[in-house]
């Protein structure tokens, strides 16, 4: 499946009225994804994180991101291409590990 196909299909399942819904939900779902890794790290245990849990939470993040972007007429393909171009430019200029967004 391609990014834009996913985005259109995902948005067909969107039933929210307020465009803030996927923005707020993106924060929550991102935290839930991070939490899978952070809690075991902070506890110092070696709890195995199930692949299915990661995929499920990452999918929730992806759905919300797809909807936020669609609501603003931006495609996932656009974001992916822009991001790769930006990272390759930073790498070529030797600033990929620098600080700040405008390096």
SULPEFEN-V927625 format. One record per residue. NEAR is the number of other ideal C-beta (glycine too) atoms within 10 Angstrom. D_FIRST is the distance of its C-alpha to the first C-alpha in whole Angstrom. Layout:
{{NEAR & D_FIRST} {NEAR & D_FIRST}}
This chain:
{{6 & 0} {9 & 4} {17 & 7} {15 & 9} {11 & 7} {15 & 7} {22 & 10} {14 & 11} {12 & 11} {19 & 12} {15 & 15} {8 & 16} {9 & 17} {15 & 19} {6 & 23} {12 & 25} {6 & 27} {8 & 28} {13 & 25} {11 & 27} {16 & 25} {23 & 22} {14 & 24} {12 & 26} {18 & 24} {19 & 22} {12 & 25} {12 & 25} {21 & 22} {16 & 22} {12 & 26} {15 & 25} {18 & 22} {12 & 25} {11 & 27} {16 & 26} {12 & 27} {11 & 30} {12 & 32} {14 & 32} {10 & 33} {8 & 36} {9 & 37} {6 & 37} {9 & 36} {7 & 34} {11 & 32} {8 & 29} {11 & 26} {10 & 23} {8 & 20} {8 & 19} {13 & 21} {13 & 19} {11 & 15} {14 & 17} {18 & 19} {15 & 16} {14 & 14} {17 & 17} {19 & 17} {18 & 13} {21 & 14} {22 & 17} {20 & 16} {26 & 14} {22 & 17} {17 & 19} {19 & 18} {19 & 17} {16 & 21} {8 & 22} {7 & 20} {14 & 18} {15 & 14} {20 & 12} {14 & 12} {13 & 16} {15 & 16} {12 & 15} {12 & 16} {11 & 20} {10 & 20} {10 & 19} {10 & 22} {13 & 24} {11 & 24} {11 & 25} {12 & 27} {14 & 29} {11 & 29} {9 & 30} {10 & 33} {9 & 33} {12 & 33} {13 & 29} {8 & 31} {11 & 34} {6 & 34} {6 & 33} {6 & 30} {4 & 32} {13 & 33}}
